[in-house]
């Protein structure tokens, strides 16, 4: 008696099934993408409009084409589809990316971040200051942006326009005009997320008004006057949550040696320890919890002495709020020629200083100050023309110098970045 088989295939049937399954699977199987390319080699920091810069990867097994992409305003001169390309850059930072391709599938991208400017110990020319030729203006930075305004154009034209610089896009954007009157030789600095400009000179005399800028609201607000003495050619810096303004020339055309501390929380000024010398057209910056001043002029002669202010030093007594008066200490002299009206900024734990004039020569030398060793080191010369009264500030690991003049008839609007 035969039994009917149910639920089972014969040996021949099973063989045919497996053959069919393998063929079906092979026909439906999707091609796998090639491996992601390895690291891209090439420059990470560039000057705007650099051209002929090469980027490469190692060949990827199974790939016969390589798809490269570059920042918006850059272009590939040659090499698209190969393991090596040559690029002409524009003004924007961004990414260079590459994908491997086997003509059927494309891999994920390997990318390299590139930034404009900031090449170590090298100057790059950035987009010119958009406000035109300008000297004796004020510059400072807030967060990832730089700001510049006020000053004059070498003639009788003074300004109160105010501009924001964005290093990521290398662009200038006009902001709300400075809240006070047109002026030059004012002082400025930032505290936290606010900027401050005050004092200065107009054709009718010296000024002592003081203003706060809020970049979020793009708004200026007048604050308490900077002490009881109008002045110009002063120096200014911030330490922690306080700002400092000192010296300069007053309404009696006398060079001063005083120092005032501003507290934005109370909108009050208090007198701090005087300098032991007079300073006019000095240059300043802060590093950590100390302030630094290159003296410049005493009102008649130029000097090379360099000073450190420690606000926590109580050896000279206390102010009206029972806080230390602080103390000035002379440090290693600046090693370059005598001068004033130079530019300075700090990056991390170092200070930087250069340009300026002795009344005859206009300098472009540039130096780094190390407070840990109290020593100076000469760096690459500023690559613009020698000048006086330029503005300077730092953003991240980059410092910036722009504008200024070389005799009144030569006023600049160029703008440069230095990489630490």
C-alpha positions as CSV (number, residue, x, y, z in Angstrom):
1,X,0.0,0.0,0.0
2,X,1.5,3.4,-1.0
3,X,1.6,6.3,1.5
4,X,1.0,9.8,0.2
5,X,3.9,12.1,1.1
6,X,2.8,15.5,2.5
7,X,5.0,18.5,3.6
8,X,8.2,17.1,2.1
9,X,10.0,17.6,-1.1
10,X,11.8,14.8,-2.9
11,X,15.6,15.0,-3.0
12,X,15.5,16.1,-6.6
13,X,12.9,18.8,-5.7
14,X,15.0,20.1,-2.8
15,X,18.0,20.4,-5.0
16,X,16.0,22.3,-7.6
17,X,14.6,24.6,-4.8
18,X,18.1,25.5,-3.4
19,X,19.4,26.2,-6.9
20,X,16.5,28.4,-7.6
21,X,16.9,30.2,-4.3
22,X,20.6,30.9,-4.8
23,X,20.0,32.2,-8.4
24,X,17.1,34.3,-7.2
25,X,19.0,35.8,-4.3
26,X,22.0,36.6,-6.5
27,X,19.8,38.3,-9.0
28,X,18.1,40.4,-6.3
29,X,21.2,41.2,-4.2
30,X,22.0,44.9,-4.2
31,X,25.6,45.9,-4.9
32,X,27.4,47.1,-1.8
33,X,28.9,50.5,-1.8
34,X,32.7,50.8,-1.8
35,X,34.6,51.6,1.5
36,X,34.7,55.2,2.8
37,X,37.9,57.0,1.7
38,X,40.6,57.4,4.2
39,X,41.9,60.7,5.7
40,X,42.2,63.7,3.3
41,X,45.7,65.2,3.3
42,X,46.2,69.0,2.6
43,X,46.2,72.4,4.2
44,X,43.6,73.1,6.9
45,X,44.3,76.8,7.2
46,X,44.4,79.1,4.2
47,X,44.4,82.7,3.1
48,X,41.4,83.9,1.1
49,X,41.7,83.4,-2.7
50,X,44.6,80.9,-2.3
51,X,44.9,78.9,-5.5
52,X,46.7,75.8,-6.6
53,X,46.3,74.0,-3.3
54,X,46.3,70.1,-3.5
55,X,44.3,67.6,-1.5
56,X,44.7,63.9,-1.8
57,X,43.5,60.5,-0.5
58,X,44.8,56.9,-0.8
59,X,43.1,54.8,-3.5
60,X,40.0,52.9,-2.3
61,X,39.7,49.2,-3.3
62,X,36.8,48.7,-5.7
63,X,36.4,52.3,-6.5
64,X,37.0,53.7,-10.0
65,X,35.8,57.2,-9.5
66,X,36.0,59.8,-6.6
67,X,33.4,62.5,-6.2
68,X,34.9,65.7,-4.5
69,X,32.9,68.7,-3.1
70,X,34.4,72.0,-1.9
71,X,33.1,75.1,-0.1
72,X,30.5,77.2,-2.0
73,X,32.9,79.9,-3.3
74,X,35.8,77.5,-4.1
75,X,36.3,75.7,-7.4
76,X,38.2,72.5,-8.4
77,X,40.8,73.4,-11.0
78,X,41.7,69.8,-11.8
79,X,41.5,66.2,-10.6
80,X,37.7,65.6,-10.1
81,X,37.2,61.9,-10.3
82,X,40.7,61.0,-9.2
83,X,42.4,60.6,-5.8
84,X,43.9,64.1,-5.9
85,X,42.4,67.5,-6.7
86,X,43.7,71.1,-7.0
87,X,41.5,73.9,-5.6
88,X,41.1,77.6,-6.1
89,X,39.6,79.0,-2.9
90,X,37.3,82.0,-2.3
91,X,36.7,83.7,1.0
92,X,34.6,81.1,2.9
93,X,35.6,78.4,5.4
94,X,33.9,75.1,5.1
95,X,34.6,71.4,4.3
96,X,36.3,69.5,1.5
97,X,34.7,66.1,1.1
98,X,35.2,63.0,-1.1
99,X,33.1,59.9,-1.8
100,X,34.3,56.7,-3.5
101,X,32.2,55.3,-6.4
102,X,32.1,51.9,-8.1
103,X,29.7,53.1,-10.9
104,X,26.8,51.5,-9.1
105,X,27.0,52.7,-5.5
106,X,28.6,55.7,-3.7
107,X,30.2,55.6,-0.3
108,X,29.7,57.8,2.7
109,X,31.9,61.0,2.6
110,X,35.3,61.6,4.2
111,X,35.7,65.3,5.1
112,X,38.3,67.8,6.1
113,X,37.4,71.1,7.8
114,X,39.2,74.1,6.4
115,X,39.3,77.7,7.7
116,X,40.3,81.0,6.1
117,X,43.1,82.9,7.7
118,X,44.8,81.9,10.9
119,X,47.9,80.3,9.4
120,X,50.5,80.0,12.2
121,X,52.9,83.0,12.4
122,X,51.6,84.2,9.1
123,X,49.4,87.1,7.9
124,X,46.5,86.8,5.5
125,X,44.6,89.7,4.0
126,X,40.9,89.4,4.6
127,X,38.0,91.4,3.2
128,X,38.8,95.1,3.4
129,X,36.9,97.1,6.1
130,X,33.7,98.0,4.5
131,X,33.4,101.5,6.0
132,X,36.2,102.8,3.8
133,X,39.5,104.4,4.7
134,X,39.5,104.9,8.5
135,X,42.0,105.8,11.3
136,X,41.8,106.3,15.0
137,X,38.8,104.1,15.4
138,X,37.9,101.5,18.0
139,X,37.9,97.7,17.7
140,X,37.0,94.8,20.0
141,X,35.6,91.3,19.8
142,X,32.5,89.7,21.4
143,X,32.4,85.9,21.2
144,X,33.1,84.8,17.6
145,X,32.6,88.2,16.0
146,X,34.8,91.4,15.7
147,X,33.5,95.0,15.8
148,X,34.9,98.3,14.6
149,X,33.6,101.8,14.5
150,X,34.1,105.6,15.0
151,X,37.3,107.3,13.8
152,X,37.9,109.6,10.8
153,X,39.1,109.4,7.2
154,X,42.2,111.6,7.5
155,X,40.2,114.8,6.6
156,X,37.6,116.6,8.7
157,X,35.1,113.7,8.3
158,X,34.4,111.9,11.5
159,X,32.2,108.8,11.9
160,X,29.9,107.0,14.3
161,X,29.1,104.0,12.0
162,X,29.7,100.6,13.5
163,X,30.5,97.3,11.8
164,X,30.6,93.6,12.6
165,X,33.1,91.2,11.2
166,X,32.3,87.5,10.8
167,X,35.5,85.4,10.3
168,X,33.5,82.3,9.2
169,X,32.2,84.1,6.1
170,X,34.9,86.8,5.9
171,X,32.2,89.5,5.7
172,X,31.5,92.9,7.2
173,X,27.9,93.8,8.2
174,X,26.9,97.3,9.2
175,X,25.2,97.5,12.7
176,X,23.4,100.3,14.5
177,X,25.4,103.5,14.6
178,X,27.4,104.2,17.8
179,X,25.0,105.9,20.3
180,X,27.2,108.9,21.0
181,X,28.4,111.6,18.8
182,X,31.0,111.2,16.0
183,X,34.5,111.0,17.4
184,X,38.0,109.6,17.1
185,X,40.7,108.4,19.6
186,X,38.0,106.8,21.8
187,X,38.6,103.7,23.9
188,X,36.8,100.4,23.7
189,X,36.7,96.8,25.1
190,X,34.2,94.0,25.7
191,X,33.0,92.5,29.0
192,X,31.2,89.2,28.6
193,X,28.6,89.5,25.8
194,X,28.6,93.3,25.7
195,X,30.9,95.9,24.1
196,X,31.8,99.4,25.4
197,X,33.1,102.6,23.8
198,X,33.7,105.9,25.5
199,X,35.8,109.1,25.7
200,X,37.6,110.4,22.6
201,X,37.9,113.7,20.8
202,X,35.8,115.9,18.5
203,X,36.6,119.2,17.0
204,X,35.0,121.0,19.9
205,X,37.0,119.2,22.6
206,X,37.4,116.0,24.7
207,X,34.7,113.6,25.7
208,X,33.9,111.4,28.7
209,X,30.6,109.8,27.8
210,X,30.5,106.0,27.8
211,X,28.2,103.6,25.9
212,X,27.3,99.9,26.0
213,X,26.5,97.8,22.9
214,X,24.3,94.7,22.9
215,X,25.0,92.7,19.8
216,X,21.9,90.5,20.3
217,X,19.6,93.6,20.2
218,X,21.9,95.6,18.0
219,X,21.4,98.5,20.4
220,X,23.5,101.1,22.2
221,X,22.7,102.3,25.7
222,X,24.4,105.3,27.4
223,X,26.0,104.4,30.8
224,X,27.7,106.5,33.5
225,X,30.4,108.9,32.3
226,X,33.9,107.6,32.4
227,X,35.0,109.4,35.6
228,X,35.1,113.1,36.0
229,X,37.7,113.9,33.3
230,X,37.2,114.1,29.6
231,X,40.0,112.5,27.7
232,X,41.3,111.0,24.4
233,X,44.3,108.8,23.4
234,X,43.5,106.7,26.5
235,X,44.0,102.9,26.9
236,X,41.4,100.3,27.8
237,X,41.1,96.6,28.5
238,X,38.9,94.3,30.5
239,X,39.7,91.7,33.2
240,X,37.0,89.3,34.2
241,X,33.7,91.2,34.7
242,X,35.4,94.7,35.0
243,X,36.6,97.2,32.4
244,X,39.5,99.6,32.8
245,X,40.3,103.0,31.2
246,X,43.4,105.0,31.9
247,X,45.8,107.8,31.1
248,X,45.5,109.7,27.8
249,X,45.3,113.4,27.3
250,X,42.7,115.5,29.1
251,X,40.8,118.7,28.3
252,X,43.7,120.8,29.5
253,X,46.0,118.9,27.1
254,X,47.8,117.3,30.0
255,X,48.9,113.7,29.8
256,X,47.5,111.6,32.7
257,X,48.5,108.5,34.6
258,X,45.3,107.6,36.4
259,X,43.3,104.4,36.1
260,X,39.5,103.9,36.4
261,X,37.6,100.6,36.8
262,X,34.1,100.1,35.5
263,X,31.6,97.7,36.9
264,X,28.7,97.0,34.5
265,X,26.7,95.4,37.3
266,X,26.5,98.7,39.2
267,X,27.2,101.1,36.3
268,X,29.8,102.8,38.5
269,X,33.4,103.9,38.1
270,X,36.1,103.8,40.9
271,X,39.6,105.1,40.9
272,X,42.4,102.5,41.0
273,X,46.2,102.6,41.4
274,X,47.9,105.3,39.3
275,X,50.7,104.5,36.9
276,X,54.0,105.8,38.0
277,X,54.5,107.3,34.5
278,X,52.3,109.2,32.1
279,X,50.9,107.5,29.0
280,X,49.4,108.9,25.8
281,X,48.6,106.8,22.7
282,X,49.6,103.6,24.6
283,X,48.5,100.1,23.5
284,X,47.0,97.6,25.8
285,X,45.5,94.1,26.2
286,X,44.7,91.7,29.0
287,X,46.0,88.1,29.6
288,X,44.1,86.1,32.2
289,X,43.7,88.2,35.4
290,X,46.2,90.9,34.5
291,X,46.2,93.9,32.2
292,X,49.2,95.1,30.1
293,X,50.2,98.5,28.7
294,X,52.8,99.6,26.3
295,X,53.3,103.1,27.4
296,X,53.7,104.8,24.0
297,X,54.2,108.6,24.6
298,X,54.4,110.7,27.7
299,X,53.0,113.6,25.8
300,X,56.2,114.7,24.3
301,X,58.7,111.7,24.1
302,X,58.2,108.2,22.9
303,X,59.2,105.2,25.0
304,X,59.5,101.4,25.1
305,X,58.5,100.6,28.7
306,X,55.9,97.9,29.3
307,X,53.7,97.6,32.4
308,X,51.5,94.9,34.1
309,X,48.4,95.7,36.2
310,X,47.3,93.3,38.9
311,X,43.9,94.3,40.2
312,X,44.1,91.8,43.1
313,X,47.2,93.4,44.7
314,X,46.2,95.3,47.9
315,X,49.7,96.5,48.9
316,X,48.8,100.1,48.0
317,X,45.5,100.0,49.9
318,X,41.8,99.8,49.0
319,X,39.3,101.8,46.9
320,X,36.1,103.4,48.1
321,X,34.4,100.0,47.8
322,X,37.0,98.3,50.0
323,X,38.5,96.4,47.1
324,X,42.2,96.4,46.3
325,X,43.6,99.3,44.4
326,X,45.7,97.0,42.4
327,X,49.3,97.7,41.4
328,X,51.3,98.5,38.3
329,X,54.7,96.7,37.9
330,X,57.2,97.4,35.1
331,X,58.0,94.4,33.0
332,X,60.6,93.7,30.3
333,X,60.9,96.6,27.9
334,X,59.5,96.2,24.4
335,X,62.5,95.2,22.2
336,X,61.6,97.2,19.1
337,X,62.1,100.9,18.4
338,X,60.3,103.6,20.4
339,X,56.8,104.3,19.1
340,X,53.2,105.1,20.0
341,X,49.7,104.5,18.4
342,X,50.5,100.8,17.8
343,X,48.0,97.9,17.8
344,X,47.8,95.1,20.3
345,X,45.7,92.1,21.3
346,X,46.0,88.8,23.2
347,X,45.5,85.2,22.2
348,X,45.3,82.7,25.0
349,X,48.3,83.2,27.4
350,X,50.3,85.4,25.0
351,X,50.1,89.1,24.0
352,X,50.9,90.5,20.6
353,X,52.0,94.0,19.6
354,X,53.2,95.8,16.5
355,X,52.9,98.7,14.0
356,X,52.9,102.3,15.3
357,X,55.1,105.3,14.6
358,X,57.9,107.4,16.1
359,X,56.7,110.4,14.3
360,X,58.9,109.8,11.3
361,X,59.0,106.0,10.7
362,X,55.9,103.8,10.3
363,X,56.5,100.3,11.6
364,X,55.3,96.9,10.6
365,X,57.3,94.7,13.0
366,X,55.4,92.4,15.2
367,X,56.2,90.8,18.6
368,X,54.8,88.2,21.0
369,X,54.9,88.7,24.8
370,X,55.0,85.8,27.2
371,X,54.1,86.8,30.7
372,X,55.2,83.5,32.2
373,X,58.8,84.3,31.3
374,X,58.5,88.1,31.0
375,X,60.0,87.9,27.5
376,X,59.4,89.1,24.0
377,X,59.8,87.1,20.7
378,X,59.8,88.7,17.3
379,X,57.3,87.2,14.9
380,X,56.5,87.6,11.2
381,X,56.2,91.2,10.2
382,X,52.7,92.6,9.6
383,X,52.3,92.3,5.8
384,X,50.4,95.5,5.2
385,X,52.1,98.9,5.1
386,X,53.6,100.3,8.2
387,X,51.0,102.5,10.0
388,X,49.7,104.1,13.1
389,X,46.3,104.2,14.8
390,X,45.0,100.9,13.4
391,X,42.5,98.9,15.3
392,X,43.1,95.3,16.6
393,X,41.2,92.5,18.3
394,X,41.4,88.7,18.6
395,X,38.9,86.0,17.9
396,X,39.8,82.5,19.1
397,X,43.4,81.7,18.0
398,X,43.5,84.5,15.5
399,X,44.4,88.2,15.8
400,X,43.3,91.0,13.5
401,X,44.7,94.4,12.6
402,X,43.1,96.8,10.1
403,X,42.8,100.4,8.9
404,X,45.0,103.2,10.3
405,X,47.0,105.8,8.5
406,X,50.5,106.7,7.3
407,X,50.6,110.5,7.4
408,X,47.2,112.0,7.2
409,X,47.0,111.8,3.4
410,X,47.3,107.9,3.4
411,X,44.4,106.3,5.2
412,X,43.9,102.5,5.0
413,X,40.9,100.2,4.9
414,X,42.8,96.9,4.5
415,X,42.2,94.2,7.1
416,X,44.6,91.3,8.1
417,X,44.5,88.2,10.2
418,X,47.4,86.6,12.1
419,X,47.4,83.0,13.2
420,X,49.0,82.1,16.5
